[in-house]
Structure formats: structure tokens, C-alpha cells
Amino acid sequence: MADYDLAIIGGGLNGVSLARDAAGRGLRVILIEQGDLGGAASSATSRLVHGDLAALERRSFLRVRAALAERDVWLGIAPHLVRPIRFAIPAHANERPPWLLRAGLWLYDRLAAHNRLPAATTLDVTHHPLGAALKRPIGTAVEYSDCVVDDSRLVVLTALDAAERGAAIRTGARCVRADRDRIWRLAMIDRGHRRIVTSRALANATGAWTLSTAETVLRQPPPRVSARQISQIVVPRLFDVDAVYVFQNPDGRLIFAQPYERDFTLIGTVAHGFKGDPAAVAMPAADVAYLCKAANRYFRADLQPADVVRTVSGANMMVLRGAEGARMEAVVSCHASRTKAPLLTMCGGDVTTARRRAEQAVSRLTPFYPMSARWTAGAPLPGGDFAWDRFEDVIDEVLERWRFLTEAEARRLVGAYGTRLAEILGDAKSRADLGEAFGPQLTEAEVRYLMAREWARFPEDVLWRRTKLGLTLTQGERDALATFMATAAGGRSTSRAAEGSGDSPARAVELQSIGG
């Protein structure tokens, strides 16, 4: 008998979504990730949960409707991570006319199954807060509703839910060989030790490593996919309104400028083909200049490449459709025979449809072994057990219980942990009760939680994926965090060695990386 029903290689959004869905259906699941959860393209998305206006313009109405339905699902199951926000498209004299924008957004609203969010409207921004940051003579904007999401937190909490349902999550573990017969036999390097596990089915969800994994690890025919790089820039805050600007560009692209961690603005995306090492994706200077130029067509502020404080880039494999690969589609395939164990391949796709994509992929295994019904659309992620329109109420409750927090701190913490925040703050009465401080907001209590419960092993895992506080911490504060994490991980490893090593599926992995 095999050790697991499904082994998944890759801990990005596709991989953890597969793990969550399968574990919740009663399958024995193991996920193997060579680095950190969401460490590549899944932490470099557009951060949008939306119906895709570009697809609407291509008249892909069913696609838009399905994406809008998923937007509603995310609002229901992850109200702390997925936040409704107004999007504003300023009318530019050389782009789509306002009447066309209004007509498209009228249809966009009606394609949504539930009109939970405010409808589209036309605004005179001459004396409106939305217009304060815009150049003149832009005087009209069309406003509509969609959502933004913390993509890297979404990956981690999806993995956490999978673990709490019995999945084994192995970060810092690299699968080096997979032999296929009636079952899969996998060799992996985990915590510096070579281990062999067996599984009845295998999923290749390695993103930009899909081809190399198929060729060198699985030794199976590679799927027909292409690598695509997506990049964005982070700059100091350019506007004060809580809204996302959607800028039309002469080449047909839509550029989004959205609030980012209170004091910054995220601008993107630009996409093109990619060749090279997926672990070292760098944003070309030409792409930085392109996004600055696109923003300067609309914003009063003169944005220059020197103003960029961080670039965000990731590469993934996907099928390219349309003229010059304008549409980037997901790959979901299942191959099996009477003598060969099933092989799932899943890569590409956007954040919005990740849950549904995994649901459909796991369902392809139903001919091979029984499992329970689809379930993920109605089960909240950890910390998301409250109504999406009660987010502000939860913040008020947090401020009432932990009165030493500022509103900005409470908003960040609720947005990251939702109702699980009590596991971090506990009965703390003051900041001193939270232990050592690493900058104004990051505390020892939060770091310990992230290491114990959310697989954080290195400072980068905390600073750029579990939080985005790396944008504001000084080098000295980062060094203090690194020292603390190394000491805490060493103590934990020692205590576990004394207790004996267990292989509990939901355990957090120690800070002993095996590289890769």
C-alpha cells in the first residue's frame, strides 16, 4: 500500500490549492516544496481578484462570469485576505471613449451572479478626491467594483488549511527522482536526509520549473507550455484615496496602480516571454521605464526609475493564446493508463480561478479512488470565519481587546490573520508582553507564530511573504530578526531531537534548509 494517495511537487498557489482540496476530500496528501511556500510567481501576481476586463473586451463572457463567481467565493471564504475596493478608469482623450467604458462595465456588473458590490458609475473627478493625483484635463472617470488580495498570505493560509485537514507540508524539501509504475516512488532530500515515499498519484505543480521537473525528475514527456514573466514596481505612495487606478495604454494594456502597505503604490503589470533561471527572475530596466511612463501619462507626480523602491517579478509556465500570446491560460492535464499511476500537471492561471482550477483537477482522480464531494467553495480559510462586510467590525473588536494597538497595526494584523489573531496576541496587555520588537510593528510573538505554524524559516519568509514589513525595516532590525530566528530555530530543533523526530502531517519544518 502506498504511503499517500496524492503527492504534489510545488508549493505555489496551484500546489497548495490541490493539497487543500484533496486533503478535504479524505485523501492522504504530501506536498513537497524545495523553497518557501509561494516563494516564486505566486508572490508576484497582480494581487487582483476580478472578472478580467480584458477578457470582457475579447467577448469571453462565460470566462468573465465564471471569474466573477469565484470573486464571490473568495469574499466568502477569505474576507480577511480578499478586500473589495473601487477601481477607477480615468477617461483619456486618446483611448477608449467614456461611453464605451460605461457600456462595458454595465455588462460586467450584470455578468456577476450576485450584486454584492456597488455598481459601476461615472464620476466628474475635477473636484473629486480621485482626481487630486491626476493630470489635467482628465475630468471624467468610470468607477466599478472588484477586489484585491494579499497573494502570498493566500498561499500560506491555503497550505495551513490543508495541513489542518491532514496534509503533510514539506518545505525546504526537494524531490530529486520520481519513478512511475502502478504507484509513484519518490526520492526526496528533506532536512538534509534522503527519504523515499510512495504515492498512488503525483501532481507536477512546479510553475516555472514544470518543464525541467517533467524532464529530469519525472522523466515524462513535457507539456507544451511557454515561460512568461510578469513584473511590477513598488514606489512611494502616489495618491491618498483607497482605490485602484486602471490606466489605458496606447498598446492596449491596462496598467493598475493600487495602494500597497499603506505608504506605497504597486504599479503593474508588464508581461513577456522568459528564458533563464526561474529562481533568479529580474525585472529589466526597460520594463521599469515602461511602467513609469505609463503612470506618468495620468499622474501629476513625475515618476522616474530612481523612485522605484522594489521590483516584483515572477515567471510561470502557461499556454499562450491569441495574437502575440495576449491570453495566458492555465494548464490542467491528467495522464494515466491501466499500468501507470496518474500524473496531474497544473501550471499557470490567475489567482481568481485557482480554487476552482484545483477543484477540477482533483476531480479528475475520481475514477481511480473514491473521495468525498467538492467542498472548498463553502469552507473559510483559517481566520476567515466572519462575513466579508464585517471586516471593519473585526478591527474594532481587536482594538477594544488589545488597546495598545494602533488602528494601522490592527488593520494589518486582521488583514493577515483574521480571527486567528488571538493565537498571536493572546492575553497581552501591552507591547512588552509581545517580546522583542523588530521595528515598529513586527514582534517576537508574531515571528514565533509564523515559525511554529506557518513554515517561516528565514527572515525573507517573514519580511516579504508572511508580511511585507521588509519595505520599512532598517538593516539593523533585519539583522536582529535573523539572529532571533536562528537562535529560536536552533532551540526548537534541539528540543525536538530530545523528544524524537515525528512525522506529523501538520508539523512546521525546522530552519534547516537542504538548499534548492
C-alpha positions as CSV (number, residue, x, y, z in Angstrom):
1,M,0.0,0.0,0.0
2,A,1.3,3.5,-0.9
3,D,2.2,6.0,1.8
4,Y,0.0,8.7,0.2
5,D,-2.9,9.0,-2.3
6,L,-1.5,12.2,-3.8
7,A,2.0,13.6,-3.8
8,I,2.3,17.2,-5.0
9,I,5.6,18.8,-6.1
10,G,5.5,22.6,-5.8
11,G,4.2,24.9,-3.1
12,G,2.9,27.8,-5.1
13,L,-0.8,28.7,-5.2
14,N,-1.6,25.8,-7.6
15,G,0.1,23.2,-5.4
16,V,-1.3,24.3,-2.1
17,S,-4.8,24.6,-3.6
18,L,-4.5,21.0,-4.8
19,A,-3.4,19.9,-1.4
20,R,-6.2,21.7,0.4
21,D,-8.9,20.3,-1.9
22,A,-7.6,16.7,-1.9
23,A,-7.0,16.6,1.9
24,G,-10.5,17.9,2.5
25,R,-11.9,15.1,0.3
26,G,-10.3,12.5,2.5
27,L,-7.1,11.8,0.5
28,R,-3.7,11.2,2.1
29,V,-1.6,14.1,0.7
30,I,2.0,15.2,0.8
31,L,3.3,18.4,-0.7
32,I,7.0,18.9,-1.4
33,E,8.4,22.4,-1.9
34,Q,12.1,23.0,-2.4
35,G,12.0,26.5,-1.0
36,D,9.3,28.5,0.7
37,L,5.6,28.4,0.1
38,G,4.7,30.9,-2.6
39,G,8.3,31.8,-3.0
40,A,8.2,32.4,-6.8
41,A,5.4,33.6,-9.1
42,S,2.7,33.1,-6.5
43,S,4.1,36.1,-4.6
44,A,4.4,38.2,-7.7
45,T,0.8,38.3,-9.1
46,S,-1.2,41.4,-9.9
47,R,-2.9,40.9,-6.5
48,L,-6.3,41.2,-8.2
49,V,-9.4,39.0,-7.7
50,H,-11.6,40.1,-10.6
51,G,-13.6,39.2,-13.6
52,D,-10.8,40.3,-16.1
53,L,-11.9,43.4,-18.2
54,A,-9.5,42.3,-20.9
55,A,-11.5,39.0,-21.3
56,L,-14.7,41.1,-21.4
57,E,-13.3,43.1,-24.3
58,R,-12.5,39.8,-26.1
59,R,-16.1,38.9,-25.6
60,S,-15.2,35.9,-23.4
61,F,-18.4,36.4,-21.5
62,L,-18.6,32.9,-19.9
63,R,-15.0,33.3,-18.7
64,V,-15.8,36.6,-17.1
65,R,-18.9,35.2,-15.5
66,A,-17.0,32.3,-14.0
67,A,-14.3,34.6,-12.7
68,L,-16.8,36.9,-11.1
69,A,-18.5,33.9,-9.4
70,E,-15.1,32.9,-8.0
71,R,-14.6,36.5,-6.8
72,D,-17.8,36.0,-4.7
73,V,-16.4,32.7,-3.4
74,W,-13.2,34.3,-2.2
75,L,-15.1,37.1,-0.5
76,G,-17.0,34.4,1.4
77,I,-14.1,32.1,2.4
78,A,-11.2,34.7,2.8
79,P,-12.7,38.0,3.9
80,H,-9.5,39.0,5.7
81,L,-7.3,38.5,2.6
82,V,-9.7,39.5,-0.2
83,R,-10.8,43.1,0.1
84,P,-13.5,44.9,-2.0
85,I,-12.2,48.2,-3.5
86,R,-13.3,50.6,-6.1
87,F,-11.5,50.7,-9.4
88,A,-11.3,54.0,-11.4
89,I,-10.6,54.2,-15.1
90,P,-9.8,57.8,-16.0
91,A,-11.0,58.7,-19.5
92,H,-8.1,59.7,-21.6
93,A,-8.6,61.6,-24.9
94,N,-6.6,59.1,-26.9
95,E,-8.1,55.9,-25.6
96,R,-11.5,54.2,-25.2
97,P,-14.3,56.8,-25.0
98,P,-16.3,57.1,-21.8
99,W,-19.5,55.7,-23.4
100,L,-17.7,52.5,-24.3
101,L,-16.3,52.1,-20.8
102,R,-19.7,52.7,-19.3
103,A,-21.3,50.1,-21.6
104,G,-18.6,47.5,-20.9
105,L,-18.9,48.0,-17.1
106,W,-22.7,47.9,-17.2
107,L,-22.3,44.4,-18.8
108,Y,-19.6,43.5,-16.3
109,D,-21.9,44.1,-13.4
110,R,-24.7,42.1,-14.9
111,L,-22.4,39.1,-15.5
112,A,-21.9,38.8,-11.8
113,A,-24.2,36.2,-10.2
114,H,-24.7,38.3,-7.1
115,N,-24.6,42.1,-7.0
116,R,-22.9,42.3,-3.6
117,L,-20.6,45.1,-4.5
118,P,-21.6,48.7,-5.6
119,A,-22.4,49.1,-9.3
120,A,-20.3,51.0,-11.8
121,T,-20.8,54.7,-12.1
122,T,-19.4,57.7,-13.9
123,L,-17.6,60.4,-11.9
124,D,-16.6,64.0,-12.5
125,V,-13.2,63.9,-10.9
126,T,-12.4,67.6,-11.4
127,H,-13.3,68.3,-7.7
128,H,-13.4,64.7,-6.5
129,P,-10.6,63.1,-4.3
130,L,-9.9,60.6,-7.1
131,G,-8.9,63.4,-9.4
132,A,-6.4,65.0,-6.9
133,A,-3.5,62.8,-8.1
134,L,-4.4,63.0,-11.9
135,K,-3.2,65.4,-14.6
136,R,-5.5,67.9,-16.1
137,P,-7.5,68.0,-18.3
138,I,-8.6,64.5,-17.2
139,G,-12.1,65.3,-15.8
140,T,-14.1,62.0,-16.1
141,A,-13.5,58.5,-14.7
142,V,-15.6,55.4,-14.8
143,E,-15.7,53.6,-11.4
144,Y,-16.5,50.0,-10.7
145,S,-16.0,47.3,-8.0
146,D,-13.6,44.5,-7.8
147,C,-11.2,43.0,-5.2
148,V,-7.5,43.0,-4.2
149,V,-5.8,40.1,-2.3
150,D,-2.6,39.5,-0.4
151,D,-1.4,36.8,-2.7
152,S,1.4,35.4,-0.6
153,R,-0.8,35.2,2.5
154,L,-3.4,33.4,0.4
155,V,-0.8,30.7,-0.4
156,V,0.3,30.2,3.2
157,L,-3.2,30.1,4.6
158,T,-4.3,27.6,1.9
159,A,-1.4,25.4,2.9
160,L,-2.3,25.8,6.6
161,D,-5.8,24.7,5.9
162,A,-4.5,21.7,4.0
163,A,-2.2,20.8,6.9
164,E,-5.0,21.1,9.4
165,R,-7.0,18.6,7.3
166,G,-4.2,16.1,7.4
167,A,-1.9,17.0,4.5
168,A,1.9,16.8,5.1
169,I,3.6,20.0,4.1
170,R,7.3,19.7,3.5
171,T,9.1,23.0,2.8
172,G,12.8,23.0,2.2
173,A,12.5,19.5,0.7
174,R,13.5,18.7,-2.9
175,C,12.2,15.8,-4.9
176,V,15.1,14.5,-6.9
177,R,13.6,11.5,-8.6
178,A,10.2,10.0,-9.2
179,D,9.8,6.5,-10.7
180,R,6.4,5.7,-12.2
181,D,4.8,2.2,-12.2
182,R,1.4,1.3,-10.7
183,I,2.4,3.7,-7.9
184,W,4.9,6.5,-7.8
185,R,8.1,6.1,-5.9
186,L,9.6,9.5,-4.9
187,A,13.1,10.2,-3.6
188,M,13.5,13.5,-1.8
189,I,16.1,15.3,0.2
190,D,14.3,16.5,3.4
191,R,16.2,18.3,6.2
192,G,19.4,17.0,4.8
193,H,18.2,13.4,4.7
194,R,17.3,11.3,1.7
195,R,13.8,9.9,2.1
196,I,11.6,7.6,-0.1
197,V,7.9,7.9,-0.2
198,T,5.3,6.3,-2.4
199,S,2.0,7.7,-3.7
200,R,-0.9,6.4,-5.8
201,A,-0.9,9.7,-7.9
202,L,1.5,12.6,-8.5
203,A,0.9,16.2,-9.3
204,N,3.5,18.4,-11.0
205,A,2.7,21.9,-9.8
206,T,6.1,23.4,-10.0
207,G,5.3,26.5,-12.0
208,A,8.2,27.8,-14.0
209,W,10.0,24.5,-13.2
210,T,7.3,22.4,-14.9
211,L,9.4,21.5,-17.9
212,S,12.6,20.8,-16.1
213,T,10.7,18.7,-13.4
214,A,9.0,16.7,-16.1
215,E,12.2,16.0,-18.0
216,T,14.7,15.5,-15.2
217,V,12.7,14.3,-12.1
218,L,9.7,12.6,-13.6
219,R,11.3,11.6,-16.9
220,Q,8.0,12.0,-18.6
221,P,7.1,13.9,-21.8
222,P,7.0,17.6,-21.0
223,P,3.7,19.6,-21.6
224,R,3.6,22.1,-24.4
225,V,3.9,25.3,-22.5
226,S,5.9,28.6,-22.6
227,A,7.5,30.6,-19.8
228,R,6.1,34.0,-19.2
229,Q,7.5,36.7,-16.9
230,I,5.2,39.2,-15.1
231,S,6.7,42.2,-13.4
232,Q,5.5,45.2,-11.2
233,I,7.1,48.1,-9.4
234,V,6.7,49.4,-5.9
235,V,7.0,53.2,-5.4
236,P,6.3,55.7,-2.6
237,R,2.6,56.4,-2.3
238,L,1.2,58.5,-5.2
239,F,-2.3,59.1,-4.0
240,D,-4.4,59.2,-0.8
241,V,-7.6,57.6,-1.9
242,D,-8.4,53.9,-1.1
243,A,-9.0,52.9,-4.7
244,V,-7.2,51.2,-7.7
245,Y,-6.5,53.3,-10.8
246,V,-6.8,51.5,-14.1
247,F,-4.8,53.2,-16.8
248,Q,-5.3,52.6,-20.5
249,N,-2.1,52.4,-22.5
250,P,-1.6,53.0,-26.3
251,D,-0.5,49.4,-26.8
252,G,-3.8,48.2,-25.4
253,R,-2.5,47.1,-22.0
254,L,-4.4,48.0,-18.8
255,I,-2.0,49.2,-16.1
256,F,-3.1,49.1,-12.5
257,A,-1.9,51.4,-9.7
258,Q,-3.1,50.2,-6.3
259,P,-2.5,51.0,-2.6
260,Y,0.3,48.9,-1.2
261,E,1.1,48.5,2.5
262,R,-0.2,52.0,3.4
263,D,2.8,54.0,2.4
264,F,3.5,52.7,-1.1
265,T,1.9,52.2,-4.5
266,L,2.1,49.0,-6.6
267,I,2.1,49.5,-10.4
268,G,1.8,46.8,-13.0
269,T,1.8,44.6,-14.8
270,V,4.1,44.1,-17.8
271,A,4.4,40.6,-19.2
272,H,6.7,39.0,-21.8
273,G,8.4,35.7,-22.6
274,F,11.1,34.5,-20.2
275,K,14.2,32.4,-20.6
276,G,16.6,31.7,-17.8
277,D,16.7,30.5,-14.2
278,P,13.2,30.8,-12.6
279,A,14.9,31.2,-9.2
280,A,16.5,34.4,-10.3
281,V,13.9,36.4,-12.2
282,A,14.9,40.0,-12.6
283,M,12.9,42.9,-14.0
284,P,14.6,44.5,-17.0
285,A,15.3,48.2,-16.9
286,A,13.1,48.7,-20.0
287,D,10.1,47.3,-18.1
288,V,10.6,49.6,-15.2
289,A,10.8,52.6,-17.6
290,Y,7.6,51.3,-19.4
291,L,5.6,51.3,-16.2
292,C,6.9,54.7,-15.1
293,K,6.0,56.1,-18.5
294,A,2.5,54.6,-18.3
295,A,1.9,56.1,-14.9
296,N,3.2,59.5,-16.0
297,R,0.5,59.7,-18.7
298,Y,-2.0,60.1,-15.9
299,F,-0.4,61.0,-12.5
300,R,0.7,64.5,-11.8
301,A,3.8,63.2,-9.9
302,D,6.8,62.7,-12.2
303,L,7.7,59.1,-11.6
304,Q,11.3,58.1,-12.5
305,P,13.0,54.7,-12.3
306,A,15.1,56.0,-9.5
307,D,11.9,56.4,-7.4
308,V,11.3,52.6,-7.5
309,V,11.9,51.1,-4.1
310,R,11.3,47.5,-5.1
311,T,10.5,45.4,-8.2
312,V,8.3,42.3,-8.0
313,S,8.8,39.7,-10.7
314,G,7.9,36.1,-11.2
315,A,7.8,33.5,-14.0
316,N,5.3,30.8,-14.7
317,M,4.6,28.3,-17.4
318,M,1.3,28.6,-19.4
319,V,-0.3,28.2,-22.7
320,L,-0.3,31.4,-24.8
321,R,-3.3,32.1,-26.9
322,G,-4.2,34.9,-29.3
323,A,-2.1,37.5,-31.1
324,E,1.4,37.6,-29.6
325,G,0.3,35.4,-26.7
326,A,-2.1,38.0,-25.4
327,R,-4.0,35.5,-23.3
328,M,-2.1,33.4,-20.7
329,E,-4.1,30.3,-19.9
330,A,-3.6,27.6,-17.3
331,V,-2.6,24.1,-18.0
332,V,-4.5,21.3,-16.2
333,S,-4.0,17.8,-17.5
334,C,-4.2,14.2,-16.2
335,H,-2.5,11.2,-17.7
336,A,-2.9,7.6,-16.6
337,S,-3.2,4.1,-18.0
338,R,-4.0,0.7,-16.7
339,T,-0.4,0.1,-15.8
340,K,0.7,3.6,-15.0
341,A,-0.2,5.7,-11.9
342,P,-2.0,9.0,-12.6
343,L,0.1,12.1,-13.3
344,L,-1.5,15.6,-12.9
345,T,0.1,18.6,-14.4
346,M,-1.1,22.0,-13.3
347,C,0.6,25.4,-14.0
348,G,-0.3,28.9,-15.0
349,G,-3.6,30.6,-14.4
350,D,-4.6,33.6,-12.2
351,V,-5.3,34.0,-8.5
352,T,-9.0,34.4,-9.1
353,T,-9.7,30.9,-10.5
354,A,-7.0,29.0,-8.5
355,R,-9.6,27.3,-6.2
356,R,-11.8,26.2,-9.0
357,R,-8.9,25.0,-11.1
358,A,-7.7,22.8,-8.2
359,E,-11.2,21.5,-7.6
360,Q,-11.5,20.4,-11.2
361,A,-8.0,18.9,-11.2
362,V,-8.6,16.8,-8.1
363,S,-11.9,15.7,-9.5
364,R,-10.1,14.0,-12.4
365,L,-8.8,11.5,-9.9
366,T,-12.2,10.2,-9.0
367,P,-12.1,7.3,-11.5
368,F,-9.0,5.9,-9.6
369,Y,-10.2,6.0,-6.0
370,P,-13.3,7.2,-4.1
371,M,-13.4,10.6,-2.5
372,S,-15.9,12.9,-0.9
373,A,-17.8,15.7,-2.8
374,R,-16.4,19.1,-3.8
375,W,-16.3,21.3,-0.7
376,T,-13.8,24.2,-0.9
377,A,-16.3,26.9,-2.1
378,G,-18.1,26.9,1.3
379,A,-15.2,26.4,3.8
380,P,-13.4,29.5,5.1
381,L,-9.6,29.7,5.2
382,P,-8.0,29.9,8.6
383,G,-9.1,33.2,10.2
384,G,-11.8,33.8,7.6
385,D,-14.8,32.8,9.7
386,F,-16.6,36.1,9.5
387,A,-18.8,37.9,6.9
388,W,-16.9,39.8,4.3
389,D,-18.7,43.0,5.1
390,R,-17.8,42.8,8.8
391,F,-14.1,43.5,8.3
392,E,-14.2,46.9,9.9
393,D,-16.2,45.4,12.8
394,V,-13.5,42.9,13.5
395,I,-10.9,45.7,13.5
396,D,-13.0,47.5,16.1
397,E,-13.2,44.3,18.2
398,V,-9.4,43.9,18.1
399,L,-8.8,47.5,19.1
400,E,-11.2,47.0,22.0
401,R,-9.5,43.8,23.2
402,W,-5.8,44.9,22.6
403,R,-5.9,48.6,23.4
404,F,-2.2,49.1,22.9
405,L,-2.5,48.6,19.2
406,T,-2.9,51.5,16.8
407,E,-5.6,51.3,14.1
408,A,-2.9,50.8,11.4
409,E,-1.5,47.8,13.3
410,A,-4.9,46.3,13.9
411,R,-5.8,46.7,10.2
412,R,-2.6,44.9,9.2
413,L,-2.9,42.1,11.7
414,V,-6.6,41.5,10.9
415,G,-5.8,41.6,7.2
416,A,-3.2,38.9,7.7
417,Y,-4.6,36.6,10.4
418,G,-8.3,37.4,10.7
419,T,-9.9,35.7,13.7
420,R,-6.6,33.7,14.3
421,L,-5.0,36.9,15.7
422,A,-5.7,35.7,19.2
423,E,-3.2,32.9,18.7
424,I,-0.5,35.6,18.4
425,L,-1.5,38.3,20.8
426,G,-3.1,36.0,23.5
427,D,-3.7,37.8,26.8
428,A,-1.2,40.6,26.1
429,K,-1.9,43.8,27.9
430,S,1.0,45.8,26.5
431,R,3.6,45.7,23.7
432,A,6.1,44.5,26.3
433,D,4.1,41.3,26.6
434,L,4.8,40.5,22.9
435,G,8.5,40.2,23.4
436,E,11.3,41.6,21.4
437,A,10.4,44.2,18.7
438,F,11.9,44.2,15.2
439,G,10.8,47.6,14.0
440,P,7.6,49.5,14.9
441,Q,5.2,46.6,14.0
442,L,6.9,43.2,14.0
443,T,7.1,41.5,17.3
444,E,8.6,38.3,18.8
445,A,5.2,36.9,19.3
446,E,4.3,37.2,15.7
447,V,7.6,35.8,14.5
448,R,7.3,32.8,16.8
449,Y,3.8,32.1,15.5
450,L,5.0,32.3,11.9
451,M,7.8,29.9,12.6
452,A,5.7,27.4,14.5
453,R,2.6,27.5,12.5
454,E,3.3,28.9,9.0
455,W,6.6,27.3,8.0
456,A,8.7,30.5,8.1
457,R,12.3,29.5,8.2
458,F,14.3,32.6,7.1
459,P,13.9,36.4,7.6
460,E,12.9,36.7,3.9
461,D,9.9,34.4,4.5
462,V,8.7,36.7,7.3
463,L,9.6,40.1,5.7
464,W,8.4,39.6,2.1
465,R,5.7,36.8,2.1
466,R,4.1,36.4,5.6
467,T,4.3,40.2,5.9
468,K,5.6,43.0,3.7
469,L,7.4,44.7,6.6
470,G,10.7,44.4,4.7
471,L,9.7,47.6,3.0
472,T,10.1,49.6,6.2
473,L,12.6,47.7,8.5
474,T,16.2,49.0,8.7
475,Q,19.2,46.8,8.1
476,G,19.8,46.7,11.9
477,E,16.3,45.5,12.5
478,R,16.6,42.8,9.8
479,D,19.9,41.6,11.4
480,A,18.2,41.4,14.8
481,L,15.4,39.4,13.3
482,A,17.8,37.0,11.6
483,T,19.7,36.4,14.8
484,F,16.5,35.8,16.7
485,M,15.1,33.3,14.1
486,A,18.4,31.4,14.0
487,T,18.5,31.1,17.8
488,A,14.8,30.2,18.1
489,A,15.1,27.6,15.3
490,G,18.2,26.0,17.0
491,G,16.5,25.7,20.3
492,R,13.4,24.2,18.7
493,S,15.5,21.7,16.8
494,T,17.3,20.7,20.0
495,S,14.1,20.2,21.9
496,R,12.6,18.1,19.1
497,A,15.7,16.0,18.8
498,A,15.3,15.2,22.6
499,E,11.7,14.3,22.1
500,G,12.3,12.2,19.0
501,S,11.5,13.1,15.4
502,G,7.9,12.8,14.5
503,D,6.3,13.0,11.0
504,S,3.0,14.6,11.9
505,P,1.5,15.9,8.7
506,A,0.8,19.3,10.1
507,R,4.2,19.9,11.7
508,A,6.2,23.0,10.9
509,V,9.6,22.4,9.3
510,E,12.7,23.4,11.1
511,L,15.1,26.1,10.0
512,Q,17.5,23.6,8.5
513,S,17.3,24.0,4.7
514,I,18.7,21.5,2.3
515,G,19.1,24.1,-0.4
516,G,17.4,24.1,-3.7
